[in-house]
């Protein structure tokens, strides 16, 4: 699926704890894409950096045509990336909890605002979740891959990396066998 600026708003939500090492990978992706998507799409792109998913996010999710969630995962190998297409949940979680699942938020948007947009979740495997602000080398590489993949999939060119390596935008990282 590709999104053009005329089809409606794109909402990118990077979430995680930036003070816990690789847990901040989703926030890093969002910050790197914030300027790029804003310049290319203007008001048609909204980028949010949040520490956790809250019920209040259902409102901007309900207004979006496409939502891209980016988060770190301790279930994946460090540096591994998994992109999944999401479907709205059935509301199994508590709407008053301080942390929501992405599927629950999509379900809340559908229930409250009449629509659940198309959504993707990028999960970035982390290996270091201790008290630190730096990402591990594997997570840094994965962040670059996710930034490039989102830029390509949304038809907007963003700087590939500080070294200008645009050729490997589809790589997962050191353990990758296939593209995103």
SULGIWO-V543185 format. One line per field, one symbol per residue. ss: DSSP state (@ for helix, = for strand, . for the rest). psi: psi as a letter, one per 30 degrees, with the letter a starting at -180 (. if undefined). burial: 1 if it has 24 or more other C-alpha atoms within 12 Angstrom, else 0. A space follows every 50 residues. Layout:
ss->???
psi->???
burial->???
This chain:
ss->.........======....=@@@@@@@@@@@@@@@@@@@@@@@@====== ......@@@@@@@..========.......======.............. .@@@@@@@@@@@@....========......=....@@@@@@@@@@@@@@ @@@...........................
psi->kkklffflkkkkjklljfghbffgeeeeeeeefeeeeeeefbffkkkkjk flklfffeefefflekkjkkllkfflkkfkkkkkkllklggflkfglfkl leeeeeeeeeeeggkjlkklkkkkklfjgajlfklleeeeeeeeeeeeee eefghkklkelffgjfehfgkeaegkfll.
burial->00100001111111111101111111111111110111001001111111 11111011111111111111111001111111100111000000100001 11111111110000111111111111111000011101111111111111 111101111110000001111110000001
